[in-house]
Amino acid sequence: MDPLAPTGFCRRTGVESGCVFVSVLFKLDPMLSLIVFVGLGGIYLAIYWVVRCRLRTVGTVKAEANAARFRALSEASGAIKEINCSTWNAYSWSASKGQI
């Protein structure tokens, strides 16, 4: 409890205040409150659905781009290893024949 708060003062959390606010609104005008909450809930769900679909699409594209990037990196490092091995083999072959 806050020592500076007046005696009997109760601090409410956001959830408690929201529940009190909603219950007072429904008590004052239930039909208007229902229309407003359904409308705002519908708008929220529509925005959520659009953002979720867009993020899924972006995620899929990004995952495919990452896979292609790592595939290219793997092929490039494999090519470098192959060149190094073939160079080393040619060097060791010519060294064994005394051609260096």
TIMI-2910 file (N, C-alpha, C, CB; in pm, 1 decimal, decimal comma, always signed):
<rs>
+----------+----------+----------+----------+----------+----------+----------+----------+----------+----------+----------+----------+------+
!      n_x !      n_y !      n_z !     ca_x !     ca_y !     ca_z !      c_x !      c_y !      c_z !     cb_x !     cb_y !     cb_z ! resn !
+----------+----------+----------+----------+----------+----------+----------+----------+----------+----------+----------+----------+------+
!    +84,1 !   -117,6 !     +0,0 !     +0,0 !     +0,0 !     +0,0 !    +88,8 !   +124,3 !     +0,0 !    -95,8 !     -0,4 !   +121,8 !  Met !
!    +48,9 !   +221,6 !    -73,8 !   +124,7 !   +345,8 !    -84,0 !   +107,0 !   +428,6 !    +43,3 !    +80,3 !   +426,7 !   -208,0 !  Asp !
!   +217,0 !   +466,5 !   +109,6 !   +201,5 !   +542,6 !   +234,1 !   +144,7 !   +682,7 !   +212,2 !   +334,8 !   +553,3 !   +304,0 !  Pro !
!   +156,2 !   +736,6 !    +90,9 !   +105,0 !   +870,7 !    +63,0 !    -41,3 !   +870,8 !    +20,8 !   +187,9 !   +935,4 !    -44,3 !  Leu !
!    -96,4 !   +753,2 !     -5,4 !   -235,6 !   +746,2 !    -48,2 !   -327,9 !   +774,5 !    +70,0 !   -267,0 !   +608,0 !   -109,6 !  Ala !
!   -441,5 !   +841,1 !    +44,3 !   -534,8 !   +867,1 !   +154,2 !   -591,3 !   +736,9 !   +210,4 !   -649,2 !   +957,9 !   +106,7 !  Pro !
!   -633,8 !   +740,1 !   +333,7 !   -688,3 !   +622,5 !   +399,8 !   -814,1 !   +576,0 !   +327,1 !   -718,9 !   +652,3 !   +548,0 !  Thr !
!   -823,9 !   +445,9 !   +304,2 !   -940,9 !   +389,6 !   +237,2 !   -932,2 !   +394,0 !    +86,1 !  -1063,3 !   +461,6 !   +281,0 !  Gly !
!   -824,4 !   +451,1 !    +33,5 !   -808,5 !   +459,8 !   -111,3 !   -765,0 !   +324,1 !   -164,6 !   -706,0 !   +569,7 !   -150,0 !  Phe !
!   -836,3 !   +275,0 !   -261,8 !   -804,9 !   +143,8 !   -319,7 !   -759,0 !   +164,4 !   -463,4 !   -928,7 !    +47,3 !   -313,8 !  Cys !
!   -640,1 !   +118,6 !   -494,9 !   -588,8 !   +129,7 !   -632,1 !   -639,1 !    +10,9 !   -712,0 !   -432,4 !   +136,2 !   -634,7 !  Arg !
!   -704,1 !    +38,8 !   -820,3 !   -757,9 !    -67,2 !   -905,5 !   -660,5 !    -95,3 !  -1019,7 !   -897,7 !    -28,0 !   -961,2 !  Arg !
!   -657,3 !   -222,7 !  -1059,8 !   -575,3 !   -257,7 !  -1174,8 !   -651,5 !   -223,4 !  -1302,3 !   -536,4 !   -408,2 !  -1172,1 !  Thr !
!   -584,4 !   -232,6 !  -1415,2 !   -648,4 !   -201,6 !  -1542,7 !   -763,5 !   -294,7 !  -1574,5 !   -547,5 !   -207,2 !  -1653,4 !  Gly !
!   -750,3 !   -421,1 !  -1538,1 !   -855,5 !   -518,4 !  -1567,0 !   -979,6 !   -487,5 !  -1483,6 !   -806,2 !   -662,4 !  -1539,2 !  Val !
!   -958,6 !   -458,0 !  -1357,7 !  -1072,4 !   -425,4 !  -1271,2 !  -1142,3 !   -299,1 !  -1318,9 !  -1026,5 !   -408,2 !  -1125,8 !  Glu !
!  -1067,0 !   -198,3 !  -1354,1 !  -1126,5 !    -73,8 !  -1402,9 !  -1201,7 !    -97,1 !  -1532,9 !  -1018,8 !    +33,3 !  -1423,0 !  Ser !
!  -1145,5 !   -178,4 !  -1619,5 !  -1213,2 !   -209,9 !  -1745,6 !  -1343,8 !   -283,0 !  -1724,0 !  -1123,3 !   -292,8 !  -1833,7 !  Gly !
!  -1344,1 !   -377,3 !  -1631,5 !  -1467,8 !   -451,2 !  -1601,8 !  -1574,6 !   -358,5 !  -1544,2 !  -1439,5 !   -566,3 !  -1503,4 !  Cys !
!  -1534,0 !   -267,4 !  -1455,5 !  -1629,4 !   -171,4 !  -1398,7 !  -1683,0 !    -81,0 !  -1508,7 !  -1563,1 !    -86,7 !  -1286,7 !  Val !
!  -1597,1 !    -32,6 !  -1595,5 !  -1637,5 !    +55,4 !  -1704,9 !  -1737,5 !    -14,4 !  -1796,9 !  -1514,6 !   +100,9 !  -1785,0 !  Phe !
!  -1707,8 !   -138,7 !  -1835,6 !  -1796,9 !   -213,7 !  -1924,5 !  -1931,0 !   -241,1 !  -1857,3 !  -1731,4 !   -345,8 !  -1967,0 !  Val !
!  -1928,2 !   -277,4 !  -1730,6 !  -2055,0 !   -306,2 !  -1662,5 !  -2140,7 !   -180,4 !  -1649,2 !  -2028,4 !   -366,3 !  -1523,6 !  Ser !
!  -2077,7 !    -64,8 !  -1624,2 !  -2154,7 !    +59,5 !  -1616,8 !  -2212,4 !    +94,3 !  -1753,0 !  -2067,0 !   +175,0 !  -1565,2 !  Val !
!  -2135,9 !    +76,9 !  -1858,3 !  -2187,4 !   +104,2 !  -1992,7 !  -2305,8 !    +13,9 !  -2026,2 !  -2076,6 !    +86,0 !  -2096,9 !  Leu !
!  -2294,9 !   -113,9 !  -1995,0 !  -2405,8 !   -205,1 !  -2023,3 !  -2528,8 !   -172,9 !  -1937,6 !  -2362,1 !   -350,1 !  -1999,6 !  Phe !
!  -2506,7 !   -122,9 !  -1817,6 !  -2619,8 !    -87,8 !  -1731,7 !  -2691,3 !    +36,7 !  -1784,6 !  -2572,1 !    -64,5 !  -1587,0 !  Lys !
!  -2613,5 !   +134,2 !  -1836,8 !  -2673,9 !   +257,7 !  -1885,7 !  -2749,6 !   +237,6 !  -2017,0 !  -2567,1 !   +363,4 !  -1904,0 !  Leu !
!  -2686,5 !   +174,3 !  -2114,5 !  -2750,7 !   +153,8 !  -2244,4 !  -2701,2 !    +22,3 !  -2304,0 !  -2721,5 !   +272,9 !  -2340,9 !  Asp !
!  -2771,6 !    -87,8 !  -2276,4 !  -2722,0 !   -219,2 !  -2318,2 !  -2715,0 !   -237,0 !  -2470,9 !  -2810,3 !   -326,5 !  -2259,7 !  Pro !
!  -2813,0 !   -186,2 !  -2543,7 !  -2813,8 !   -207,1 !  -2689,4 !  -2699,7 !   -130,5 !  -2757,0 !  -2949,2 !   -163,2 !  -2749,1 !  Met !
!  -2681,5 !     -5,8 !  -2720,6 !  -2573,1 !    +73,0 !  -2778,7 !  -2437,5 !    +14,9 !  -2740,9 !  -2582,6 !   +218,9 !  -2733,2 !  Leu !
!  -2423,5 !    -28,8 !  -2616,9 !  -2297,8 !    -89,5 !  -2573,2 !  -2268,1 !   -216,3 !  -2651,9 !  -2302,6 !   -120,7 !  -2423,6 !  Ser !
!  -2368,0 !   -297,1 !  -2674,5 !  -2350,0 !   -420,5 !  -2751,2 !  -2309,3 !   -390,1 !  -2894,9 !  -2478,8 !   -503,9 !  -2749,5 !  Leu !
!  -2375,6 !   -292,6 !  -2955,6 !  -2342,3 !   -254,9 !  -3094,0 !  -2198,2 !   -203,9 !  -3102,3 !  -2440,7 !   -146,4 !  -3146,3 !  Ile !
!  -2158,7 !   -120,2 !  -3007,1 !  -2023,0 !    -64,7 !  -3008,4 !  -1919,1 !   -174,7 !  -2988,2 !  -2007,8 !    +42,9 !  -2899,5 !  Val !
!  -1942,3 !   -264,4 !  -2891,8 !  -1843,8 !   -369,9 !  -2865,3 !  -1835,0 !   -469,6 !  -2980,1 !  -1878,6 !   -443,1 !  -2736,4 !  Phe !
!  -1948,1 !   -501,8 !  -3041,9 !  -1943,6 !   -592,2 !  -3157,4 !  -1873,2 !   -524,1 !  -3274,6 !  -2086,7 !   -636,0 !  -3198,6 !  Val !
!  -1900,7 !   -395,8 !  -3295,6 !  -1835,3 !   -322,2 !  -3404,3 !  -1685,7 !   -311,2 !  -3384,7 !  -1894,5 !   -184,1 !  -3416,6 !  Gly !
!  -1644,8 !   -270,4 !  -3264,2 !  -1500,7 !   -259,4 !  -3237,1 !  -1432,4 !   -395,4 !  -3239,4 !  -1477,1 !   -192,3 !  -3102,0 !  Leu !
!  -1500,4 !   -497,7 !  -3187,9 !  -1444,8 !   -633,2 !  -3192,7 !  -1428,9 !   -682,6 !  -3335,6 !  -1533,2 !   -729,2 !  -3114,7 !  Gly !
!  -1526,7 !   -651,0 !  -3420,8 !  -1517,2 !   -690,4 !  -3561,5 !  -1403,6 !   -620,6 !  -3633,4 !  -1647,0 !   -661,2 !  -3632,5 !  Gly !
!  -1387,1 !   -492,7 !  -3605,7 !  -1275,8 !   -418,7 !  -3666,5 !  -1142,7 !   -475,9 !  -3619,9 !  -1284,5 !   -268,3 !  -3631,8 !  Ile !
!  -1132,4 !   -505,3 !  -3490,9 !  -1009,4 !   -564,2 !  -3437,4 !   -979,9 !   -698,1 !  -3502,9 !  -1019,7 !   -581,5 !  -3285,6 !  Tyr !
!  -1080,6 !   -783,6 !  -3515,7 !  -1060,1 !   -915,0 !  -3578,6 !  -1021,5 !   -902,0 !  -3725,4 !  -1186,4 !   -999,9 !  -3566,0 !  Leu !
!  -1081,1 !   -805,7 !  -3796,5 !  -1046,4 !   -785,9 !  -3937,6 !   -900,8 !   -742,4 !  -3952,3 !  -1139,6 !   -681,4 !  -4001,8 !  Ala !
!   -859,0 !   -647,5 !  -3869,6 !   -719,2 !   -601,9 !  -3875,3 !   -625,5 !   -715,7 !  -3837,5 !   -696,8 !   -480,5 !  -3781,4 !  Ile !
!   -659,8 !   -790,4 !  -3733,7 !   -577,6 !   -904,0 !  -3690,6 !   -563,7 !  -1006,6 !  -3803,3 !   -638,8 !   -970,5 !  -3565,2 !  Tyr !
!   -672,3 !  -1036,1 !  -3871,0 !   -669,8 !  -1136,3 !  -3977,4 !   -583,8 !  -1090,3 !  -4095,1 !   -812,1 !  -1166,6 !  -4025,2 !  Trp !
!   -598,5 !   -963,4 !  -4134,4 !   -519,8 !   -910,4 !  -4247,0 !   -370,9 !   -911,4 !  -4212,8 !   -565,4 !   -766,4 !  -4283,1 !  Val !
!   -336,5 !   -865,3 !  -4092,7 !   -195,4 !   -861,4 !  -4052,8 !   -139,7 !  -1002,1 !  -4042,4 !   -178,4 !   -787,4 !  -3918,7 !  Val !
!   -218,0 !  -1095,1 !  -3988,5 !   -171,3 !  -1233,2 !  -3975,5 !   -144,0 !  -1296,3 !  -4112,6 !   -274,6 !  -1316,9 !  -3898,9 !  Arg !
!   -233,6 !  -1274,8 !  -4207,4 !   -212,2 !  -1329,6 !  -4342,5 !    -89,8 !  -1266,2 !  -4408,6 !   -337,2 !  -1306,7 !  -4430,4 !  Cys !
!    -74,0 !  -1135,7 !  -4392,9 !    +40,5 !  -1068,6 !  -4453,9 !   +171,5 !  -1116,1 !  -4390,8 !    +27,0 !   -916,1 !  -4439,7 !  Arg !
!   +173,6 !  -1131,6 !  -4259,4 !   +294,8 !  -1180,0 !  -4193,0 !   +326,9 !  -1323,3 !  -4232,6 !   +279,7 !  -1170,4 !  -4041,6 !  Leu !
!   +223,9 !  -1405,0 !  -4252,1 !   +247,9 !  -1542,4 !  -4296,7 !   +311,1 !  -1542,6 !  -4435,6 !   +116,2 !  -1623,4 !  -4297,5 !  Arg !
!   +261,8 !  -1457,3 !  -4524,6 !   +317,8 !  -1448,6 !  -4659,5 !   +462,2 !  -1399,5 !  -4655,5 !   +232,7 !  -1355,2 !  -4747,0 !  Thr !
!   +487,1 !  -1295,7 !  -4578,0 !   +623,1 !  -1241,8 !  -4567,2 !   +716,2 !  -1346,4 !  -4506,3 !   +624,4 !  -1112,3 !  -4481,9 !  Val !
!   +669,5 !  -1419,0 !  -4406,9 !   +750,5 !  -1523,1 !  -4344,3 !   +786,0 !  -1634,2 !  -4440,4 !   +678,6 !  -1580,4 !  -4225,8 !  Gly !
!   +689,2 !  -1674,4 !  -4522,6 !   +715,4 !  -1779,1 !  -4621,6 !   +819,0 !  -1732,9 !  -4723,8 !   +585,3 !  -1819,5 !  -4692,8 !  Thr !
!   +803,0 !  -1610,0 !  -4772,2 !   +898,4 !  -1556,2 !  -4870,1 !  +1038,0 !  -1545,9 !  -4808,7 !   +852,0 !  -1417,3 !  -4920,9 !  Val !
!  +1043,9 !  -1500,1 !  -4684,1 !  +1174,6 !  -1486,7 !  -4618,2 !  +1239,4 !  -1622,5 !  -4594,4 !  +1159,7 !  -1412,3 !  -4485,3 !  Lys !
!  +1160,1 !  -1722,7 !  -4557,7 !  +1215,4 !  -1856,6 !  -4535,8 !  +1270,1 !  -1914,5 !  -4666,4 !  +1108,0 !  -1950,4 !  -4476,8 !  Ala !
!  +1197,0 !  -1893,6 !  -4775,9 !  +1246,0 !  -1942,3 !  -4906,0 !  +1374,2 !  -1869,4 !  -4946,9 !  +1137,7 !  -1923,9 !  -5014,9 !  Glu !
!  +1380,6 !  -1739,0 !  -4921,3 !  +1501,6 !  -1662,7 !  -4955,5 !  +1620,2 !  -1709,1 !  -4871,3 !  +1478,1 !  -1511,4 !  -4935,1 !  Ala !
!  +1597,4 !  -1737,1 !  -4743,0 !  +1705,3 !  -1787,7 !  -4658,0 !  +1752,9 !  -1924,1 !  -4704,9 !  +1659,6 !  -1795,8 !  -4512,7 !  Asn !
!  +1659,6 !  -2011,2 !  -4743,6 !  +1698,5 !  -2143,2 !  -4793,2 !  +1782,9 !  -2130,9 !  -4919,4 !  +1574,4 !  -2229,2 !  -4821,0 !  Ala !
!  +1742,6 !  -2041,6 !  -5010,4 !  +1819,6 !  -2021,4 !  -5133,3 !  +1957,2 !  -1962,8 !  -5102,2 !  +1743,4 !  -1929,3 !  -5230,0 !  Ala !
!  +1963,0 !  -1872,5 !  -5006,5 !  +2091,1 !  -1811,7 !  -4969,7 !  +2186,2 !  -1915,4 !  -4911,9 !  +2069,7 !  -1698,3 !  -4868,9 !  Arg !
!  +2137,4 !  -1999,9 !  -4822,0 !  +2223,1 !  -2101,8 !  -4762,7 !  +2261,3 !  -2209,2 !  -4864,2 !  +2153,7 !  -2165,5 !  -4643,2 !  Phe !
!  +2171,5 !  -2238,5 !  -4958,4 !  +2204,3 !  -2334,0 !  -5063,5 !  +2317,4 !  -2278,8 !  -5150,7 !  +2079,4 !  -2365,4 !  -5149,6 !  Arg !
!  +2309,9 !  -2150,6 !  -5186,7 !  +2414,9 !  -2087,9 !  -5267,7 !  +2547,3 !  -2083,1 !  -5191,3 !  +2372,7 !  -1945,6 !  -5309,6 !  Ala !
!  +2540,1 !  -2052,9 !  -5062,6 !  +2660,2 !  -2050,5 !  -4980,2 !  +2724,0 !  -2188,2 !  -4970,2 !  +2627,6 !  -1998,3 !  -4841,5 !  Leu !
!  +2641,4 !  -2289,9 !  -4955,8 !  +2692,7 !  -2426,4 !  -4947,7 !  +2757,6 !  -2468,5 !  -5079,5 !  +2579,9 !  -2523,6 !  -4910,9 !  Ser !
!  +2693,9 !  -2433,6 !  -5191,1 !  +2751,6 !  -2467,8 !  -5321,5 !  +2883,5 !  -2393,7 !  -5343,6 !  +2652,3 !  -2434,6 !  -5434,9 !  Glu !
!  +2888,8 !  -2266,9 !  -5302,0 !  +3012,0 !  -2188,9 !  -5320,6 !  +3125,3 !  -2244,5 !  -5235,1 !  +2988,0 !  -2040,8 !  -5286,1 !  Ala !
!  +3095,6 !  -2278,3 !  -5110,9 !  +3201,5 !  -2333,3 !  -5025,9 !  +3243,1 !  -2471,7 !  -5075,4 !  +3154,7 !  -2340,8 !  -4878,9 !  Ser !
!  +3150,2 !  -2548,0 !  -5130,0 !  +3185,0 !  -2677,3 !  -5188,1 !  +3274,8 !  -2661,5 !  -5309,1 !  +3059,6 !  -2753,4 !  -5226,6 !  Gly !
!  +3247,2 !  -2558,6 !  -5390,2 !  +3330,9 !  -2533,6 !  -5508,2 !  +3471,8 !  -2491,8 !  -5465,7 !  +3267,2 !  -2424,2 !  -5598,0 !  Ala !
!  +3481,9 !  -2410,5 !  -5361,6 !  +3614,1 !  -2368,8 !  -5313,0 !  +3691,2 !  -2489,6 !  -5260,9 !  +3600,6 !  -2261,5 !  -5201,9 !  Ile !
!  +3624,2 !  -2575,6 !  -5186,8 !  +3690,0 !  -2696,2 !  -5137,1 !  +3735,3 !  -2784,7 !  -5252,3 !  +3596,3 !  -2774,1 !  -5044,5 !  Lys !
!  +3652,5 !  -2796,1 !  -5354,5 !  +3687,2 !  -2879,3 !  -5470,6 !  +3808,9 !  -2822,9 !  -5543,5 !  +3567,6 !  -2889,4 !  -5567,6 !  Glu !
!  +3814,4 !  -2691,7 !  -5559,4 !  +3929,6 !  -2628,6 !  -5625,7 !  +4056,0 !  -2649,9 !  -5542,3 !  +3904,3 !  -2476,4 !  -5647,5 !  Ile !
!  +4044,3 !  -2631,7 !  -5412,0 !  +4160,4 !  -2652,4 !  -5325,5 !  +4209,5 !  -2796,8 !  -5332,3 !  +4126,3 !  -2615,4 !  -5180,9 !  Asn !
!  +4117,4 !  -2890,1 !  -5330,4 !  +4156,9 !  -3031,8 !  -5335,6 !  +4220,3 !  -3066,0 !  -5469,9 !  +4035,1 !  -3122,8 !  -5310,3 !  Cys !
!  +4160,7 !  -3016,2 !  -5579,0 !  +4217,5 !  -3048,5 !  -5710,7 !  +4354,0 !  -2982,6 !  -5727,4 !  +4122,3 !  -3003,1 !  -5824,0 !  Ser !
!  +4371,2 !  -2862,3 !  -5674,8 !  +4501,0 !  -2794,7 !  -5681,4 !  +4604,0 !  -2871,9 !  -5598,4 !  +4489,4 !  -2647,9 !  -5631,1 !  Thr !
!  +4563,6 !  -2913,7 !  -5480,3 !  +4654,3 !  -2989,0 !  -5394,0 !  +4690,4 !  -3122,8 !  -5457,7 !  +4591,0 !  -3011,2 !  -5255,6 !  Trp !
!  +4592,6 !  -3189,5 !  -5518,6 !  +4619,8 !  -3317,8 !  -5584,5 !  +4714,1 !  -3299,1 !  -5703,4 !  +4488,1 !  -3383,5 !  -5631,1 !  Asn !
!  +4693,2 !  -3192,9 !  -5781,1 !  +4781,8 !  -3167,7 !  -5894,8 !  +4922,2 !  -3134,8 !  -5844,8 !  +4727,0 !  -3052,3 !  -5982,8 !  Ala !
!  +4931,9 !  -3059,2 !  -5737,5 !  +5062,0 !  -3024,5 !  -5681,8 !  +5132,0 !  -3148,2 !  -5627,6 !  +5046,8 !  -2919,5 !  -5571,4 !  Tyr !
!  +5059,9 !  -3231,3 !  -5555,2 !  +5122,8 !  -3350,3 !  -5498,7 !  +5159,6 !  -3450,1 !  -5609,3 !  +5029,2 !  -3416,5 !  -5395,7 !  Ser !
!  +5079,0 !  -3457,0 !  -5716,2 !  +5110,9 !  -3547,8 !  -5826,9 !  +5237,4 !  -3501,4 !  -5898,0 !  +4993,1 !  -3556,2 !  -5926,8 !  Trp !
!  +5245,7 !  -3369,4 !  -5926,0 !  +5364,0 !  -3319,8 !  -5995,5 !  +5488,3 !  -3324,2 !  -5904,2 !  +5339,4 !  -3175,9 !  -6045,5 !  Ser !
!  +5470,0 !  -3311,2 !  -5773,5 !  +5582,5 !  -3322,7 !  -5680,3 !  +5634,5 !  -3465,2 !  -5674,3 !  +5541,3 !  -3276,5 !  -5540,6 !  Ala !
!  +5542,8 !  -3562,3 !  -5684,7 !  +5587,8 !  -3700,9 !  -5679,5 !  +5661,9 !  -3738,7 !  -5807,6 !  +5468,8 !  -3795,0 !  -5657,3 !  Ser !
!  +5634,5 !  -3670,6 !  -5918,1 !  +5703,6 !  -3698,8 !  -6043,9 !  +5831,6 !  -3615,9 !  -6057,2 !  +5610,6 !  -3671,2 !  -6162,5 !  Lys !
!  +5852,7 !  -3528,1 !  -5961,4 !  +5973,6 !  -3446,3 !  -5966,3 !  +5964,9 !  -3334,9 !  -6066,5 !  +6091,6 !  -3530,9 !  -5997,6 !  Gly !
!  +5844,6 !  -3286,3 !  -6095,0 !  +5828,5 !  -3180,9 !  -6196,9 !  +5819,6 !  -3041,4 !  -6135,9 !  +5703,8 !  -3207,5 !  -6279,9 !  Gln !
!  +5839,0 !  -3029,2 !  -6008,6 !  +5829,0 !  -2895,2 !  -5949,0 !  +5964,0 !  -2829,3 !  -5949,9 !  +5773,9 !  -2901,5 !  -5805,4 !  Ile !
+----------+----------+----------+----------+----------+----------+----------+----------+----------+----------+----------+----------+------+
</rs>
